[in-house]
Amino acid sequence: MKRFREKRTEKLYRQWAKHSELPPEAIPQKEAPTDKGGQHFELRSNLLYILLGACIILLLAVLIVLILNLVG
């Protein structure tokens, strides 16, 4: 999500520079990343959501099998 937002912002800056006839130097430069901890946290939270989804699907499958065994 963050990468999409950054690309959208860069595109917006380029459009502003183009339509306002500003020099390319007027476009703000991206700050150099100093801390990679946020990226690691984001990756970990994405992994947790994937694992949570897999557990829910597995639980539903087990419940369906149990219900089918009770009915049949």
GIBELBEL-V49640 format. One record per backbone hydrogen bond with DSSP energy under -1.0 kcal/mol. CO is the residue of the C=O (numbers start at 1). NH is the residue of the N-H. E is the energy in kcal/mol with one decimal. If there is no record, write none. Layout:
# GIBELBEL-V49640
co=CO nh=NH e=E
co=CO nh=NH e=E
This chain:
# GIBELBEL-V49640
co=1 nh=5 e=-2.1
co=2 nh=6 e=-2.2
co=3 nh=7 e=-2.3
co=4 nh=8 e=-2.3
co=5 nh=9 e=-2.2
co=6 nh=10 e=-2.4
co=7 nh=11 e=-2.4
co=8 nh=12 e=-2.2
co=9 nh=13 e=-2.4
co=10 nh=14 e=-2.3
co=11 nh=15 e=-2.2
co=12 nh=16 e=-2.4
co=13 nh=17 e=-2.5
co=14 nh=18 e=-2.3
co=15 nh=19 e=-2.7
co=16 nh=20 e=-2.0
co=17 nh=22 e=-1.9
co=23 nh=26 e=-2.2
co=24 nh=27 e=-1.3
co=36 nh=40 e=-1.7
co=37 nh=41 e=-2.2
co=38 nh=42 e=-2.2
co=39 nh=43 e=-2.3
co=40 nh=44 e=-2.3
co=41 nh=45 e=-2.5
co=42 nh=46 e=-2.2
co=43 nh=47 e=-2.2
co=44 nh=48 e=-2.1
co=45 nh=49 e=-2.0
co=46 nh=50 e=-2.0
co=47 nh=51 e=-2.5
co=48 nh=52 e=-2.5
co=49 nh=53 e=-2.3
co=50 nh=54 e=-2.3
co=51 nh=55 e=-2.3
co=52 nh=56 e=-2.1
co=53 nh=57 e=-2.3
co=54 nh=58 e=-2.4
co=55 nh=59 e=-2.5
co=56 nh=60 e=-2.4
co=57 nh=61 e=-2.3
co=58 nh=62 e=-2.3
co=59 nh=63 e=-2.3
co=60 nh=64 e=-2.3
co=61 nh=65 e=-2.3
co=62 nh=66 e=-2.4
co=63 nh=67 e=-2.5
co=64 nh=68 e=-2.4
co=65 nh=69 e=-2.0
co=66 nh=70 e=-1.9
co=67 nh=71 e=-2.2
co=68 nh=72 e=-2.5
